[in-house]
Amino acid sequence: MALLLLRGRRRGDSLPLLLREALPGKVSFDQEHLDAAARWIGRSADSASGLAHRAYDLRLGWVEPDAASTGAAIPTLLAVADIRHSAEARTSASAFGAALVEAQRPEGCFWSTGGRSEIGTTVDALFGLLALTRSGEEPQAEKAAIAAAEWLCQRQDDDGAWHRLGDRPEPEGRAIWALAMADAILGRAAFGDAAVAHLGWIERQRRSDGWIDWSERSSVEIRSVAATVEGLLEAGVVLDDRSAFEAGAGLLIGLERGYRLAGSGVRLRWRNHLAGAISPDWRGTRRTACVEGSARIALCAYRAAGLGAVDPSRRRRFGDEVLDPARSAQALGGVPVDLVGGVPASAPIWGGTAPLQLTTMAAKALVDALLERRDGGLPRERLG
């Protein structure tokens, strides 16, 4: 992304003057994008709380720190530290871990921000705590992880779902994965049982074409669908449950089919990007892209190919097709220092997902996908 900004006098006062897509053939190598995004995640730390900021807004500067972005960033930074031999990434992960432990509420959950639910926020925080427990980077991480997983189990309803303020429950694929990993790492069978219970609930929401019911909504954010695909694929590995893996793969294949449909206004595509939102009939409902969702879907395509999905070369090709445009949206040269390496939520940046913001979740998703594509793959039983 070529991006020119007119900087105001006040700190964080930035107005977009010109934003445009990178020209074909002008995209740097994966390594440059990966390392820049990982460094940006480390720089997102809030000076007061130590948590990662949720986003950098071009109009306002850094947006509120939150536990979800912090927890999700930790496994990514530790993977960068291990695969790319980055001491800087490990230091950032450890600092985020200490801040995350401090941010936990007495009942075990974490405050939600940016419209996220407490369930989703606590799941993302749990991933960070589990990664720190497994790596030994934070002495208090295990106790905090147990408390977070216990809170999720206590909030789960008898049907295996999490009901929110009377609304219809929604698929929480990443919760299945997180609780399955909590059982594997912490040795608490109740956590695995909760994962299996929600997997059963999701199975009951599946249609024959692979779609999962999202509260009868006519349009679903592609990043929500991507998180569910990712959770089901990875939970299938951890639980050794082929049905979970196939449910995730079925969603992924449906997305690819929609992406390749012929006809403007029909296919799940905006220009060369994956569209930012989708209808239950697999059609795009937004004429802009969600960069985080595209990067997550690319990661899922690579993971599915490596973990036994049918036609792996086709899955990898789909991953490349949706990742390359997402990668090209990243801010690299010619931008203020706070933006270098950041990844916009939308393409174009003023689109329908967190407009005019570079988000930690988008940077994380890009790093994960590039690690899987470039550096020989993430661990078989990875953390999110």
Order of alpha helices (4+ residues) and beta strands (2+ residues): beta-beta-alpha-beta-beta-alpha-alpha-alpha-alpha-alpha-alpha-beta-alpha-alpha-beta-beta-beta-beta-alpha-alpha-beta-beta-alpha
